[in-house]
Amino acid sequence: MADLSVNFCGLRSPNPFWLASGPPTNTGGQVMRAFDAGWGGAVWKTIGEPIQNTSSRYASIDLNGVRMIGLNNIELISDRPIAVNLREIAEVKKRYPKHLVIASLMVESKRETWHDIVRRAEDAGSDALELNFGCPHGMSERGMGAAVGQVPEYTEMITSWAKEVAKTPVISKLTPNVTDITHIALAAERGGADAVSLINTINSLMGVDLETFAPRPNVAGKSSHGGYCGPAVKPIALHLVSSVAKKVKIPIVGIGGIGNWIDVAEHIALGATSVQVCTAAMHYGFRIVEDMADGLGAYMDDHGYRTIEDFRGRAVPNVLDWGDLDLNYKIIAKIDTDLCIGCQLCYVACEDGAHQCIECAHAQNGNGKHNPNGMEVHVPKIIEDECVGCNLCALVCPVHGCITMAEIDTGLPPMSWKQKTSASRAS
Amino acid sequence: MLRETAPKLPPEQYEKNFAEISPRMTPRQAAVEAARCLFCFDAPCTVACPTHIDVPSFIKKITTDNLRGSARVILEANIMGHSCGRVCPTEVLCEGACVMHEKEEKPIEIGRLQRYAVDHVLENNIELFHAGAPNGKRVALVGSGPASLACAAELAKLGYRATIFDSNELPGGLDTLGIAAYKLRAKDSLREVEMVRGLGVEFRQKTTVGRDITFGQLEKQFDAIFIGVGLGETWDLNLPGEDLTGVVGAMEFIEPTKVLSLPDISIGRRVACIGAGNTAIDVVTAAKRLGAEIVHLIYRRGEQDMPAFRYEYDLAKLDGVVFHWHTQPVRILGDAGRVAAVECVRTQFEPASGASRGKLINIPGTEFTLDVDMVVRAIGQKPVTEFLRAVPGIALRENGTVIVNERRQTGNAKFFAGGDCVNGGKEVVDAVAEGMAAAHGIDAWLGAPRQ
């Protein structure tokens, strides 16, 4: 059986599944229920001087009846007194000594204030500290959150303040709302951070009520930009996690769009040591961790990975600059006539949206395929000589496995753009 | 008076029995169903529809709650989209062609979605179409069924002054008077008629062409005439006892269920229906729902030969109808002038041999009787041959249907025709397609006059 435990900056976590700082970790009661459900760690809802929240706070987008493929929030840090949060952390640690409780912190950008909150959190029993440099809304207007994380110098400075007094590992949490997140990650590393966690939420505005022109989430007819998260942001998170993995030496905590073990494994393959989850727990509750553990364990068993370290970062070397990709690699689309249902979405996608390499099937050139009611099924045809192997047809095809991309032997050795241009310069 | 009538049902039971069989979708149901549509290109559902409604387009509009736009797409292709959404045999048309069958999923409920969109505009009195600028030309339409309504509406949009002549009191033809009420209520059909009237089409009901106005007069007063008279009386059984009280034709049987208060309709305690087409199914289900205790469907061929669609057959089975396959009625027995029983004989198919193509024969000694109080003839309708022959120059096929060219023009250039009187009896949607095609045929023949 695979061992799911991880060693994070010298701390042992029963598994890599942590709840991210957010509504699910607002209280000790929630965190304890989460641990009972199987979560290995929890990053407490950010502690700082209590704030007052708006009503409402969340908005989402749905797709074809699937709810909440993307969620946004304008909720701020904890609205409960610091003392209450710290007391509950102490209680949780007492009852769950083997689970990781990480205090997320956000205070005014003053050295003494940071020293004070770091000491208090550690005194309460936090296993580690996460510095919230990421919240894109509300707190940033007060010079905190993303206002820090968007400036490498501030990130480095406040990380170093925390490190001046911290006895436990310090994680700097990064905002994606920057031009190049690796600069911020390196600044945190310079500041002494033991790890970085990313991504925090992405700046967003969820929509507008076209009757009242109130943006969403609606607060008395108005709104404000908020942090975007949920399944829709995973690709952005994966890109940023892999970029940071290529630049820093410290551990990375992957966050963004994680809802199942596959998402977890992808974050790990791109360099994350552990992961944090929020939206999926807000959508379905803590119970989702059961299949994360079960599924990830089965995957590792199937592939002979004994520990997370056995496959962590395995995909990072495969993320290259475009200029290093092999231009002589060639694939073309194949349509499985038996599986094709005749919707012709591949045809119209290729014709209008790509490279005009599929022939439309009309009644005149029907291929004799009929549905159970005896009606004709029009199977389109790939013009193989024209196909550029872009994948679009396979992506739009609603039938799993109907359109596959088959490799064609070009007989040419691998050749990247960089090689090609340097070769032509040499000649 | 029938020999024995079924006891009356509790009043609310009639409402229940004749409630619309396929209830309106809720907005949520429609949203979920519409979202399932793959938005096929060159979609097979559109190809399969005789009026070629752009199905993916109207469904896509439902997903964005653009119901007005959705209804416009439907009604532009098929002005009778309201009734077609209810009565079309979608399982052999659009839904039968849906790619979801190949995906091993349930086909999209195109008919119900269509109805959802069109109901929205009709109920909210949203006017989608306007009469075209008058072009000074006049067209008479004989009959007020779907073919004429579609033709008239299309002509009105092109600027023609269209006048419908119909001998019935209520307009709408079989939509109003001849299709099972639980599929299409008369009031829904009439609402659709109002939409056509809203385009400026004039209706002259209770006006029988040939009696109240002659074809000659029509020819003089109008630039073109469209004949959409459908079919006539139900064929006779030619059996002894057919003149007994309680022997009725299918149309005669169904019409009261559409226009009268249901509890006022007398139904036999036991009913036999001869024939196994879709009309026969309308008859037997209506008989059951009116309270008949036993309803027999008698058909001389086998189950696999029945012309009714599978879905219709299932309806009758669910209603508890008793089917007598390979059974031929030989005479109707009476009691004091009223139907008392029908005597039948079993049949079998004698396969082809030599010159014979095979035929159905009665099996001697298999005679039996069914005690019934009513016999309904549902073996098809006769063409109105004599009526049509009154049009000079019109050519008819051997079966009495009108011969038309690709413009839907008859042997008399001024006369066009469409619907059941041309196709011998098909679906509402076919009548609509032919009526619309005739409108364009008339327009082309008259040189497409525009103001």
Interface residues (C-beta under 8 A of the other chain):
Chain A: N64 G65 C340 I341 G342 C343 Q344 L345 Y347 V348 C360 A361 H362 A363 N371 P372 N373 M375 E376 V377 H378 P398 V399
Chain B: A31 V32 A35 L38 F39 C40 F41 D42 A43 P44 V47 A48 T63 E91 V92 G96 A97 V99 M100 H101 E102 K103
